[in-house]
Each structure stands twice: as structure tokens, then as C-alpha cells.
Amino acid sequence: MRSRFWLGSPSLKSLPPENFVNKTMGAKFIAKHAASLEMGRDMVVHCAMEMNHLASFLPDLYNDYHPTK
């Protein structure tokens, strides 16, 4: 299992890319400050907790629906 995150340029999908709001949000200064180091750490901690939780019941759930012959 893998977790992947795109913490790249923020944008509003309801607006075209050339819109002033999206251009401003995608500026290097804004993008640099939108995703902090703490946010990256928090995502790693969240993923570790979530994967640990899933590992506690997914094997049993799989075995319930795929019995060995």
C-alpha cells in the first residue's frame, strides 16, 4: 500500500488556469508558504496511523471473502 500526495501549486478547478486567482495562488511565493514542513510531517504521521489501522483488519476481511481451497 502506498500513499501519494501532490502538494504542488494550489488552484481552483472551477476557474480556468489563466484566471487571476489561479495565477496568484500558483505564484512561487504562495506555493512555498501554502505547504509547510509541519504539514508534511503531519501527513506522514497520519499515513502511518491509517496504514497501521488498516493492517489490523484488512487481512481478515480478505480471508472472509477469499477462503483458501
PDB file of N, CA, C, O and CB in Angstrom:
ATOM      1  N   MET A   1       0.849  -1.175   0.000  1.00  0.00           N
ATOM      2  CA  MET A   1       0.000   0.000   0.000  1.00  0.00           C
ATOM      3  C   MET A   1       0.888   1.230   0.000  1.00  0.00           C
ATOM      4  O   MET A   1       1.917   1.276   0.675  1.00  0.00           O
ATOM      5  CB  MET A   1      -0.962   0.002   1.217  1.00  0.00           C
ATOM      6  N   ARG A   2       0.474   2.221  -0.766  1.00  0.00           N
ATOM      7  CA  ARG A   2       1.228   3.461  -0.850  1.00  0.00           C
ATOM      8  C   ARG A   2       0.295   4.646  -0.730  1.00  0.00           C
ATOM      9  O   ARG A   2      -0.869   4.595  -1.128  1.00  0.00           O
ATOM     10  CB  ARG A   2       2.018   3.532  -2.157  1.00  0.00           C
ATOM     11  N   SER A   3       0.827   5.690  -0.183  1.00  0.00           N
ATOM     12  CA  SER A   3       0.102   6.962  -0.147  1.00  0.00           C
ATOM     13  C   SER A   3       0.911   7.968  -0.939  1.00  0.00           C
ATOM     14  O   SER A   3       2.123   8.086  -0.766  1.00  0.00           O
ATOM     15  CB  SER A   3      -0.138   7.459   1.326  1.00  0.00           C
ATOM     16  N   ARG A   4       0.232   8.684  -1.804  1.00  0.00           N
ATOM     17  CA  ARG A   4       0.894   9.722  -2.586  1.00  0.00           C
ATOM     18  C   ARG A   4       0.108  11.004  -2.448  1.00  0.00           C
ATOM     19  O   ARG A   4      -1.123  11.008  -2.443  1.00  0.00           O
ATOM     20  CB  ARG A   4       1.028   9.314  -4.076  1.00  0.00           C
ATOM     21  N   PHE A   5       0.844  12.087  -2.337  1.00  0.00           N
ATOM     22  CA  PHE A   5       0.218  13.389  -2.173  1.00  0.00           C
ATOM     23  C   PHE A   5       0.845  14.369  -3.136  1.00  0.00           C
ATOM     24  O   PHE A   5       2.054  14.350  -3.365  1.00  0.00           O
ATOM     25  CB  PHE A   5       0.347  13.891  -0.726  1.00  0.00           C
ATOM     26  N   TRP A   6       0.036  15.202  -3.681  1.00  0.00           N
ATOM     27  CA  TRP A   6       0.532  16.289  -4.517  1.00  0.00           C
ATOM     28  C   TRP A   6       0.327  17.563  -3.719  1.00  0.00           C
ATOM     29  O   TRP A   6      -0.802  18.016  -3.527  1.00  0.00           O
ATOM     30  CB  TRP A   6      -0.201  16.348  -5.922  1.00  0.00           C
ATOM     31  N   LEU A   7       1.418  18.130  -3.261  1.00  0.00           N
ATOM     32  CA  LEU A   7       1.360  19.366  -2.501  1.00  0.00           C
ATOM     33  C   LEU A   7       1.904  20.500  -3.361  1.00  0.00           C
ATOM     34  O   LEU A   7       2.573  21.410  -2.871  1.00  0.00           O
ATOM     35  CB  LEU A   7       2.155  19.243  -1.176  1.00  0.00           C
ATOM     36  N   GLY A   8       1.602  20.424  -4.645  1.00  0.00           N
ATOM     37  CA  GLY A   8       2.089  21.417  -5.586  1.00  0.00           C
ATOM     38  C   GLY A   8       1.263  22.680  -5.569  1.00  0.00           C
ATOM     39  O   GLY A   8       0.668  23.043  -4.554  1.00  0.00           O
ATOM     40  N   SER A   9       1.235  23.334  -6.693  1.00  0.00           N
ATOM     41  CA  SER A   9       0.561  24.623  -6.801  1.00  0.00           C
ATOM     42  C   SER A   9      -0.927  24.500  -6.492  1.00  0.00           C
ATOM     43  O   SER A   9      -1.626  23.695  -7.107  1.00  0.00           O
ATOM     44  CB  SER A   9       0.757  25.205  -8.196  1.00  0.00           C
ATOM     45  N   PRO A  10      -1.411  25.292  -5.545  1.00  0.00           N
ATOM     46  CA  PRO A  10      -2.845  25.289  -5.265  1.00  0.00           C
ATOM     47  C   PRO A  10      -3.603  25.985  -6.393  1.00  0.00           C
ATOM     48  O   PRO A  10      -3.079  26.903  -7.024  1.00  0.00           O
ATOM     49  CB  PRO A  10      -3.139  25.977  -3.913  1.00  0.00           C
ATOM     50  N   SER A  11      -4.823  25.551  -6.642  1.00  0.00           N
ATOM     51  CA  SER A  11      -5.648  26.184  -7.677  1.00  0.00           C
ATOM     52  C   SER A  11      -7.109  25.847  -7.423  1.00  0.00           C
ATOM     53  O   SER A  11      -7.437  24.918  -6.684  1.00  0.00           O
ATOM     54  CB  SER A  11      -5.216  25.722  -9.103  1.00  0.00           C
ATOM     55  N   LEU A  12      -7.972  26.625  -8.055  1.00  0.00           N
ATOM     56  CA  LEU A  12      -9.405  26.368  -8.012  1.00  0.00           C
ATOM     57  C   LEU A  12      -9.803  25.754  -9.345  1.00  0.00           C
ATOM     58  O   LEU A  12      -9.716  26.408 -10.384  1.00  0.00           O
ATOM     59  CB  LEU A  12     -10.219  27.678  -7.721  1.00  0.00           C
ATOM     60  N   LYS A  13     -10.234  24.513  -9.319  1.00  0.00           N
ATOM     61  CA  LYS A  13     -10.560  23.812 -10.563  1.00  0.00           C
ATOM     62  C   LYS A  13     -11.773  24.402 -11.277  1.00  0.00           C
ATOM     63  O   LYS A  13     -11.971  24.167 -12.469  1.00  0.00           O
ATOM     64  CB  LYS A  13     -10.809  22.350 -10.276  1.00  0.00           C
ATOM     65  N   SER A  14     -12.582  25.166 -10.550  1.00  0.00           N
ATOM     66  CA  SER A  14     -13.761  25.759 -11.179  1.00  0.00           C
ATOM     67  C   SER A  14     -13.398  26.970 -12.044  1.00  0.00           C
ATOM     68  O   SER A  14     -14.228  27.461 -12.810  1.00  0.00           O
ATOM     69  CB  SER A  14     -14.772  26.169 -10.110  1.00  0.00           C
ATOM     70  N   LEU A  15     -12.164  27.444 -11.920  1.00  0.00           N
ATOM     71  CA  LEU A  15     -11.707  28.592 -12.711  1.00  0.00           C
ATOM     72  C   LEU A  15     -10.657  28.125 -13.709  1.00  0.00           C
ATOM     73  O   LEU A  15      -9.921  27.177 -13.437  1.00  0.00           O
ATOM     74  CB  LEU A  15     -11.133  29.715 -11.795  1.00  0.00           C
ATOM     75  N   PRO A  16     -10.583  28.785 -14.864  1.00  0.00           N
ATOM     76  CA  PRO A  16      -9.553  28.404 -15.838  1.00  0.00           C
ATOM     77  C   PRO A  16      -8.151  28.726 -15.303  1.00  0.00           C
ATOM     78  O   PRO A  16      -7.998  29.618 -14.469  1.00  0.00           O
ATOM     79  CB  PRO A  16      -9.789  29.131 -17.186  1.00  0.00           C
ATOM     80  N   PRO A  17      -7.133  28.003 -15.779  1.00  0.00           N
ATOM     81  CA  PRO A  17      -5.770  28.219 -15.285  1.00  0.00           C
ATOM     82  C   PRO A  17      -5.263  29.651 -15.461  1.00  0.00           C
ATOM     83  O   PRO A  17      -4.455  30.121 -14.660  1.00  0.00           O
ATOM     84  CB  PRO A  17      -4.835  27.281 -15.983  1.00  0.00           C
ATOM     85  N   GLU A  18      -5.725  30.340 -16.490  1.00  0.00           N
ATOM     86  CA  GLU A  18      -5.242  31.699 -16.740  1.00  0.00           C
ATOM     87  C   GLU A  18      -5.962  32.761 -15.912  1.00  0.00           C
ATOM     88  O   GLU A  18      -5.640  33.945 -16.013  1.00  0.00           O
ATOM     89  CB  GLU A  18      -5.390  32.026 -18.199  1.00  0.00           C
ATOM     90  N   ASN A  19      -6.929  32.352 -15.097  1.00  0.00           N
ATOM     91  CA  ASN A  19      -7.644  33.288 -14.243  1.00  0.00           C
ATOM     92  C   ASN A  19      -6.693  33.908 -13.221  1.00  0.00           C
ATOM     93  O   ASN A  19      -5.760  33.250 -12.760  1.00  0.00           O
ATOM     94  CB  ASN A  19      -8.814  32.586 -13.532  1.00  0.00           C
ATOM     95  N   PHE A  20      -6.925  35.169 -12.867  1.00  0.00           N
ATOM     96  CA  PHE A  20      -6.067  35.897 -11.937  1.00  0.00           C
ATOM     97  C   PHE A  20      -5.915  35.167 -10.605  1.00  0.00           C
ATOM     98  O   PHE A  20      -4.819  35.106 -10.048  1.00  0.00           O
ATOM     99  CB  PHE A  20      -6.623  37.288 -11.698  1.00  0.00           C
ATOM    100  N   VAL A  21      -6.999  34.624 -10.105  1.00  0.00           N
ATOM    101  CA  VAL A  21      -6.950  33.919  -8.810  1.00  0.00           C
ATOM    102  C   VAL A  21      -6.002  32.725  -8.889  1.00  0.00           C
ATOM    103  O   VAL A  21      -5.162  32.544  -8.007  1.00  0.00           O
ATOM    104  CB  VAL A  21      -8.367  33.446  -8.387  1.00  0.00           C
ATOM    105  N   ASN A  22      -6.128  31.915  -9.929  1.00  0.00           N
ATOM    106  CA  ASN A  22      -5.258  30.750 -10.070  1.00  0.00           C
ATOM    107  C   ASN A  22      -3.809  31.147 -10.326  1.00  0.00           C
ATOM    108  O   ASN A  22      -2.890  30.493  -9.834  1.00  0.00           O
ATOM    109  CB  ASN A  22      -5.754  29.863 -11.197  1.00  0.00           C
ATOM    110  N   LYS A  23      -3.604  32.201 -11.081  1.00  0.00           N
ATOM    111  CA  LYS A  23      -2.233  32.664 -11.310  1.00  0.00           C
ATOM    112  C   LYS A  23      -1.608  33.144 -10.003  1.00  0.00           C
ATOM    113  O   LYS A  23      -0.434  32.883  -9.743  1.00  0.00           O
ATOM    114  CB  LYS A  23      -2.209  33.795 -12.361  1.00  0.00           C
ATOM    115  N   THR A  24      -2.383  33.841  -9.186  1.00  0.00           N
ATOM    116  CA  THR A  24      -1.876  34.338  -7.915  1.00  0.00           C
ATOM    117  C   THR A  24      -1.594  33.188  -6.959  1.00  0.00           C
ATOM    118  O   THR A  24      -0.550  33.158  -6.307  1.00  0.00           O
ATOM    119  CB  THR A  24      -2.868  35.316  -7.288  1.00  0.00           C
ATOM    120  N   MET A  25      -2.523  32.243  -6.874  1.00  0.00           N
ATOM    121  CA  MET A  25      -2.344  31.098  -5.973  1.00  0.00           C
ATOM    122  C   MET A  25      -1.168  30.230  -6.408  1.00  0.00           C
ATOM    123  O   MET A  25      -0.522  29.604  -5.569  1.00  0.00           O
ATOM    124  CB  MET A  25      -3.624  30.254  -5.919  1.00  0.00           C
ATOM    125  N   GLY A  26      -0.884  30.184  -7.696  1.00  0.00           N
ATOM    126  CA  GLY A  26       0.207  29.370  -8.215  1.00  0.00           C
ATOM    127  C   GLY A  26       1.554  30.061  -8.187  1.00  0.00           C
ATOM    128  O   GLY A  26       2.558  29.471  -8.585  1.00  0.00           O
ATOM    129  N   ALA A  27       1.595  31.305  -7.723  1.00  0.00           N
ATOM    130  CA  ALA A  27       2.866  32.028  -7.644  1.00  0.00           C
ATOM    131  C   ALA A  27       3.811  31.301  -6.688  1.00  0.00           C
ATOM    132  O   ALA A  27       3.368  30.705  -5.707  1.00  0.00           O
ATOM    133  CB  ALA A  27       2.641  33.497  -7.179  1.00  0.00           C
ATOM    134  N   LYS A  28       5.113  31.352  -6.978  1.00  0.00           N
ATOM    135  CA  LYS A  28       6.095  30.632  -6.164  1.00  0.00           C
ATOM    136  C   LYS A  28       6.014  31.019  -4.688  1.00  0.00           C
ATOM    137  O   LYS A  28       6.115  30.153  -3.820  1.00  0.00           O
ATOM    138  CB  LYS A  28       7.498  30.897  -6.686  1.00  0.00           C
ATOM    139  N   PHE A  29       5.837  32.288  -4.399  1.00  0.00           N
ATOM    140  CA  PHE A  29       5.767  32.735  -3.010  1.00  0.00           C
ATOM    141  C   PHE A  29       4.603  32.077  -2.282  1.00  0.00           C
ATOM    142  O   PHE A  29       4.765  31.575  -1.170  1.00  0.00           O
ATOM    143  CB  PHE A  29       5.634  34.256  -2.944  1.00  0.00           C
ATOM    144  N   ILE A  30       3.429  32.079  -2.910  1.00  0.00           N
ATOM    145  CA  ILE A  30       2.232  31.492  -2.290  1.00  0.00           C
ATOM    146  C   ILE A  30       2.412  29.979  -2.154  1.00  0.00           C
ATOM    147  O   ILE A  30       2.155  29.418  -1.089  1.00  0.00           O
ATOM    148  CB  ILE A  30       0.955  31.815  -3.129  1.00  0.00           C
ATOM    149  N   ALA A  31       2.850  29.322  -3.222  1.00  0.00           N
ATOM    150  CA  ALA A  31       3.008  27.866  -3.197  1.00  0.00           C
ATOM    151  C   ALA A  31       4.024  27.447  -2.132  1.00  0.00           C
ATOM    152  O   ALA A  31       3.845  26.427  -1.467  1.00  0.00           O
ATOM    153  CB  ALA A  31       3.445  27.350  -4.581  1.00  0.00           C
ATOM    154  N   LYS A  32       5.083  28.231  -1.974  1.00  0.00           N
ATOM    155  CA  LYS A  32       6.113  27.908  -0.986  1.00  0.00           C
ATOM    156  C   LYS A  32       5.560  27.959   0.426  1.00  0.00           C
ATOM    157  O   LYS A  32       5.951  27.154   1.272  1.00  0.00           O
ATOM    158  CB  LYS A  32       7.292  28.862  -1.116  1.00  0.00           C
ATOM    159  N   HIS A  33       4.669  28.883   0.691  1.00  0.00           N
ATOM    160  CA  HIS A  33       4.141  29.057   2.043  1.00  0.00           C
ATOM    161  C   HIS A  33       2.829  28.304   2.281  1.00  0.00           C
ATOM    162  O   HIS A  33       2.353  28.241   3.415  1.00  0.00           O
ATOM    163  CB  HIS A  33       3.934  30.524   2.318  1.00  0.00           C
ATOM    164  N   ALA A  34       2.247  27.742   1.240  1.00  0.00           N
ATOM    165  CA  ALA A  34       0.984  27.015   1.389  1.00  0.00           C
ATOM    166  C   ALA A  34       1.197  25.645   2.053  1.00  0.00           C
ATOM    167  O   ALA A  34       0.338  25.181   2.802  1.00  0.00           O
ATOM    168  CB  ALA A  34       0.312  26.834   0.017  1.00  0.00           C
ATOM    169  N   ALA A  35       2.320  25.013   1.784  1.00  0.00           N
ATOM    170  CA  ALA A  35       2.612  23.698   2.346  1.00  0.00           C
ATOM    171  C   ALA A  35       3.840  23.811   3.239  1.00  0.00           C
ATOM    172  O   ALA A  35       4.962  23.929   2.746  1.00  0.00           O
ATOM    173  CB  ALA A  35       2.836  22.641   1.222  1.00  0.00           C
ATOM    174  N   SER A  36       3.635  23.777   4.527  1.00  0.00           N
ATOM    175  CA  SER A  36       4.729  23.930   5.477  1.00  0.00           C
ATOM    176  C   SER A  36       5.392  22.582   5.771  1.00  0.00           C
ATOM    177  O   SER A  36       4.871  21.529   5.404  1.00  0.00           O
ATOM    178  CB  SER A  36       4.221  24.567   6.777  1.00  0.00           C
ATOM    179  N   LEU A  37       6.538  22.634   6.431  1.00  0.00           N
ATOM    180  CA  LEU A  37       7.198  21.400   6.853  1.00  0.00           C
ATOM    181  C   LEU A  37       6.336  20.639   7.857  1.00  0.00           C
ATOM    182  O   LEU A  37       6.330  19.408   7.872  1.00  0.00           O
ATOM    183  CB  LEU A  37       8.574  21.708   7.463  1.00  0.00           C
ATOM    184  N   GLU A  38       5.614  21.372   8.689  1.00  0.00           N
ATOM    185  CA  GLU A  38       4.729  20.720   9.652  1.00  0.00           C
ATOM    186  C   GLU A  38       3.629  19.947   8.935  1.00  0.00           C
ATOM    187  O   GLU A  38       3.230  18.872   9.383  1.00  0.00           O
ATOM    188  CB  GLU A  38       4.115  21.755  10.605  1.00  0.00           C
ATOM    189  N   MET A  39       3.142  20.486   7.834  1.00  0.00           N
ATOM    190  CA  MET A  39       2.096  19.799   7.072  1.00  0.00           C
ATOM    191  C   MET A  39       2.630  18.475   6.526  1.00  0.00           C
ATOM    192  O   MET A  39       1.927  17.465   6.553  1.00  0.00           O
ATOM    193  CB  MET A  39       1.582  20.695   5.914  1.00  0.00           C
ATOM    194  N   GLY A  40       3.853  18.475   6.037  1.00  0.00           N
ATOM    195  CA  GLY A  40       4.461  17.240   5.544  1.00  0.00           C
ATOM    196  C   GLY A  40       4.603  16.212   6.645  1.00  0.00           C
ATOM    197  O   GLY A  40       4.293  15.037   6.445  1.00  0.00           O
ATOM    198  N   ARG A  41       5.070  16.642   7.807  1.00  0.00           N
ATOM    199  CA  ARG A  41       5.205  15.738   8.943  1.00  0.00           C
ATOM    200  C   ARG A  41       3.854  15.197   9.375  1.00  0.00           C
ATOM    201  O   ARG A  41       3.719  14.007   9.659  1.00  0.00           O
ATOM    202  CB  ARG A  41       5.881  16.444  10.109  1.00  0.00           C
ATOM    203  N   ASP A  42       2.858  16.065   9.424  1.00  0.00           N
ATOM    204  CA  ASP A  42       1.517  15.639   9.823  1.00  0.00           C
ATOM    205  C   ASP A  42       0.953  14.607   8.857  1.00  0.00           C
ATOM    206  O   ASP A  42       0.255  13.684   9.276  1.00  0.00           O
ATOM    207  CB  ASP A  42       0.580  16.841   9.905  1.00  0.00           C
ATOM    208  N   MET A  43       1.249  14.752   7.562  1.00  0.00           N
ATOM    209  CA  MET A  43       0.759  13.788   6.574  1.00  0.00           C
ATOM    210  C   MET A  43       1.431  12.429   6.777  1.00  0.00           C
ATOM    211  O   MET A  43       0.777  11.392   6.662  1.00  0.00           O
ATOM    212  CB  MET A  43       1.014  14.304   5.138  1.00  0.00           C
ATOM    213  N   VAL A  44       2.728  12.428   7.078  1.00  0.00           N
ATOM    214  CA  VAL A  44       3.444  11.171   7.327  1.00  0.00           C
ATOM    215  C   VAL A  44       2.869  10.469   8.560  1.00  0.00           C
ATOM    216  O   VAL A  44       2.642   9.259   8.535  1.00  0.00           O
ATOM    217  CB  VAL A  44       4.961  11.434   7.515  1.00  0.00           C
ATOM    218  N   VAL A  45       2.638  11.216   9.623  1.00  0.00           N
ATOM    219  CA  VAL A  45       2.076  10.634  10.848  1.00  0.00           C
ATOM    220  C   VAL A  45       0.684  10.080  10.570  1.00  0.00           C
ATOM    221  O   VAL A  45       0.354   8.976  11.002  1.00  0.00           O
ATOM    222  CB  VAL A  45       2.019  11.687  11.984  1.00  0.00           C
ATOM    223  N   HIS A  46      -0.133  10.846   9.847  1.00  0.00           N
ATOM    224  CA  HIS A  46      -1.486  10.396   9.516  1.00  0.00           C
ATOM    225  C   HIS A  46      -1.443   9.090   8.726  1.00  0.00           C
ATOM    226  O   HIS A  46      -2.188   8.156   9.023  1.00  0.00           O
ATOM    227  CB  HIS A  46      -2.233  11.478   8.715  1.00  0.00           C
ATOM    228  N   CYS A  47      -0.575   9.026   7.724  1.00  0.00           N
ATOM    229  CA  CYS A  47      -0.486   7.819   6.893  1.00  0.00           C
ATOM    230  C   CYS A  47      -0.039   6.609   7.717  1.00  0.00           C
ATOM    231  O   CYS A  47      -0.579   5.513   7.568  1.00  0.00           O
ATOM    232  CB  CYS A  47       0.488   8.047   5.723  1.00  0.00           C
ATOM    233  N   ALA A  48       0.941   6.819   8.578  1.00  0.00           N
ATOM    234  CA  ALA A  48       1.412   5.711   9.410  1.00  0.00           C
ATOM    235  C   ALA A  48       0.294   5.187  10.308  1.00  0.00           C
ATOM    236  O   ALA A  48       0.136   3.976  10.465  1.00  0.00           O
ATOM    237  CB  ALA A  48       2.610   6.154  10.264  1.00  0.00           C
ATOM    238  N   MET A  49      -0.471   6.088  10.889  1.00  0.00           N
ATOM    239  CA  MET A  49      -1.584   5.675  11.750  1.00  0.00           C
ATOM    240  C   MET A  49      -2.656   4.955  10.941  1.00  0.00           C
ATOM    241  O   MET A  49      -3.186   3.931  11.374  1.00  0.00           O
ATOM    242  CB  MET A  49      -2.193   6.892  12.467  1.00  0.00           C
ATOM    243  N   GLU A  50      -2.972   5.490   9.768  1.00  0.00           N
ATOM    244  CA  GLU A  50      -4.014   4.890   8.935  1.00  0.00           C
ATOM    245  C   GLU A  50      -3.602   3.508   8.437  1.00  0.00           C
ATOM    246  O   GLU A  50      -4.403   2.574   8.472  1.00  0.00           O
ATOM    247  CB  GLU A  50      -4.331   5.798   7.748  1.00  0.00           C
ATOM    248  N   MET A  51      -2.364   3.369   7.975  1.00  0.00           N
ATOM    249  CA  MET A  51      -1.900   2.063   7.480  1.00  0.00           C
ATOM    250  C   MET A  51      -1.858   1.041   8.604  1.00  0.00           C
ATOM    251  O   MET A  51      -2.176  -0.128   8.388  1.00  0.00           O
ATOM    252  CB  MET A  51      -0.510   2.190   6.835  1.00  0.00           C
ATOM    253  N   ASN A  52      -1.472   1.462   9.793  1.00  0.00           N
ATOM    254  CA  ASN A  52      -1.463   0.557  10.939  1.00  0.00           C
ATOM    255  C   ASN A  52      -2.883   0.090  11.251  1.00  0.00           C
ATOM    256  O   ASN A  52      -3.102  -1.087  11.538  1.00  0.00           O
ATOM    257  CB  ASN A  52      -0.837   1.247  12.173  1.00  0.00           C
ATOM    258  N   HIS A  53      -3.835   0.997  11.197  1.00  0.00           N
ATOM    259  CA  HIS A  53      -5.233   0.641  11.455  1.00  0.00           C
ATOM    260  C   HIS A  53      -5.751  -0.330  10.394  1.00  0.00           C
ATOM    261  O   HIS A  53      -6.378  -1.335  10.727  1.00  0.00           O
ATOM    262  CB  HIS A  53      -6.114   1.907  11.492  1.00  0.00           C
ATOM    263  N   LEU A  54      -5.491  -0.035   9.120  1.00  0.00           N
ATOM    264  CA  LEU A  54      -5.956  -0.917   8.051  1.00  0.00           C
ATOM    265  C   LEU A  54      -5.327  -2.303   8.153  1.00  0.00           C
ATOM    266  O   LEU A  54      -5.987  -3.309   7.893  1.00  0.00           O
ATOM    267  CB  LEU A  54      -5.644  -0.306   6.690  1.00  0.00           C
ATOM    268  N   ALA A  55      -4.057  -2.353   8.528  1.00  0.00           N
ATOM    269  CA  ALA A  55      -3.371  -3.642   8.649  1.00  0.00           C
ATOM    270  C   ALA A  55      -3.970  -4.504   9.752  1.00  0.00           C
ATOM    271  O   ALA A  55      -3.780  -5.721   9.759  1.00  0.00           O
ATOM    272  CB  ALA A  55      -1.891  -3.425   8.915  1.00  0.00           C
ATOM    273  N   SER A  56      -4.688  -3.891  10.679  1.00  0.00           N
ATOM    274  CA  SER A  56      -5.268  -4.660  11.781  1.00  0.00           C
ATOM    275  C   SER A  56      -6.497  -5.461  11.360  1.00  0.00           C
ATOM    276  O   SER A  56      -6.826  -6.448  12.018  1.00  0.00           O
ATOM    277  CB  SER A  56      -5.636  -3.732  12.915  1.00  0.00           C
ATOM    278  N   PHE A  57      -7.190  -5.069  10.283  1.00  0.00           N
ATOM    279  CA  PHE A  57      -8.395  -5.812   9.910  1.00  0.00           C
ATOM    280  C   PHE A  57      -8.482  -6.230   8.443  1.00  0.00           C
ATOM    281  O   PHE A  57      -9.267  -7.121   8.117  1.00  0.00           O
ATOM    282  CB  PHE A  57      -9.577  -4.995  10.235  1.00  0.00           C
ATOM    283  N   LEU A  58      -7.713  -5.626   7.557  1.00  0.00           N
ATOM    284  CA  LEU A  58      -7.837  -5.991   6.142  1.00  0.00           C
ATOM    285  C   LEU A  58      -7.470  -7.439   5.831  1.00  0.00           C
ATOM    286  O   LEU A  58      -8.158  -8.053   5.016  1.00  0.00           O
ATOM    287  CB  LEU A  58      -6.978  -5.090   5.323  1.00  0.00           C
ATOM    288  N   PRO A  59      -6.430  -8.026   6.428  1.00  0.00           N
ATOM    289  CA  PRO A  59      -6.149  -9.437   6.120  1.00  0.00           C
ATOM    290  C   PRO A  59      -7.316 -10.362   6.479  1.00  0.00           C
ATOM    291  O   PRO A  59      -7.639 -11.271   5.714  1.00  0.00           O
ATOM    292  CB  PRO A  59      -4.897  -9.889   6.863  1.00  0.00           C
ATOM    293  N   ASP A  60      -7.937 -10.143   7.609  1.00  0.00           N
ATOM    294  CA  ASP A  60      -9.090 -10.965   7.999  1.00  0.00           C
ATOM    295  C   ASP A  60     -10.270 -10.743   7.061  1.00  0.00           C
ATOM    296  O   ASP A  60     -10.961 -11.691   6.690  1.00  0.00           O
ATOM    297  CB  ASP A  60      -9.505 -10.655   9.441  1.00  0.00           C
ATOM    298  N   LEU A  61     -10.494  -9.513   6.688  1.00  0.00           N
ATOM    299  CA  LEU A  61     -11.585  -9.204   5.766  1.00  0.00           C
ATOM    300  C   LEU A  61     -11.350  -9.877   4.417  1.00  0.00           C
ATOM    301  O   LEU A  61     -12.279 -10.421   3.820  1.00  0.00           O
ATOM    302  CB  LEU A  61     -11.727  -7.681   5.586  1.00  0.00           C
ATOM    303  N   TYR A  62     -10.118  -9.838   3.944  1.00  0.00           N
ATOM    304  CA  TYR A  62      -9.782 -10.508   2.682  1.00  0.00           C
ATOM    305  C   TYR A  62     -10.046 -12.009   2.794  1.00  0.00           C
ATOM    306  O   TYR A  62     -10.639 -12.610   1.898  1.00  0.00           O
ATOM    307  CB  TYR A  62      -8.301 -10.248   2.301  1.00  0.00           C
ATOM    308  N   ASN A  63      -9.602 -12.607   3.897  1.00  0.00           N
ATOM    309  CA  ASN A  63      -9.801 -14.049   4.080  1.00  0.00           C
ATOM    310  C   ASN A  63     -11.271 -14.428   4.165  1.00  0.00           C
ATOM    311  O   ASN A  63     -11.648 -15.524   3.751  1.00  0.00           O
ATOM    312  CB  ASN A  63      -9.088 -14.515   5.330  1.00  0.00           C
ATOM    313  N   ASP A  64     -12.113 -13.538   4.697  1.00  0.00           N
ATOM    314  CA  ASP A  64     -13.553 -13.800   4.752  1.00  0.00           C
ATOM    315  C   ASP A  64     -14.158 -13.926   3.349  1.00  0.00           C
ATOM    316  O   ASP A  64     -15.085 -14.710   3.142  1.00  0.00           O
ATOM    317  CB  ASP A  64     -14.262 -12.685   5.528  1.00  0.00           C
ATOM    318  N   TYR A  65     -13.648 -13.175   2.412  1.00  0.00           N
ATOM    319  CA  TYR A  65     -14.222 -13.159   1.056  1.00  0.00           C
ATOM    320  C   TYR A  65     -13.420 -13.986   0.067  1.00  0.00           C
ATOM    321  O   TYR A  65     -13.865 -14.194  -1.061  1.00  0.00           O
ATOM    322  CB  TYR A  65     -14.319 -11.738   0.551  1.00  0.00           C
ATOM    323  N   HIS A  66     -12.250 -14.462   0.464  1.00  0.00           N
ATOM    324  CA  HIS A  66     -11.421 -15.300  -0.412  1.00  0.00           C
ATOM    325  C   HIS A  66     -10.892 -16.493   0.381  1.00  0.00           C
ATOM    326  O   HIS A  66      -9.698 -16.571   0.674  1.00  0.00           O
ATOM    327  CB  HIS A  66     -10.241 -14.478  -1.020  1.00  0.00           C
ATOM    328  N   PRO A  67     -11.773 -17.410   0.723  1.00  0.00           N
ATOM    329  CA  PRO A  67     -11.315 -18.559   1.520  1.00  0.00           C
ATOM    330  C   PRO A  67     -10.316 -19.407   0.714  1.00  0.00           C
ATOM    331  O   PRO A  67     -10.437 -19.550  -0.503  1.00  0.00           O
ATOM    332  CB  PRO A  67     -12.527 -19.433   1.966  1.00  0.00           C
ATOM    333  N   THR A  68      -9.341 -19.956   1.421  1.00  0.00           N
ATOM    334  CA  THR A  68      -8.364 -20.825   0.756  1.00  0.00           C
ATOM    335  C   THR A  68      -9.007 -22.165   0.461  1.00  0.00           C
ATOM    336  O   THR A  68      -9.893 -22.628   1.180  1.00  0.00           O
ATOM    337  CB  THR A  68      -7.091 -21.010   1.627  1.00  0.00           C
ATOM    338  N   LYS A  69      -8.537 -22.775  -0.615  1.00  0.00           N
ATOM    339  CA  LYS A  69      -9.124 -24.047  -1.031  1.00  0.00           C
ATOM    340  C   LYS A  69      -8.400 -25.205  -0.427  1.00  0.00           C
ATOM    341  O   LYS A  69      -8.763 -26.356  -0.671  1.00  0.00           O
ATOM    342  CB  LYS A  69      -9.122 -24.176  -2.527  1.00  0.00           C
TER     343      LYS A  69
END
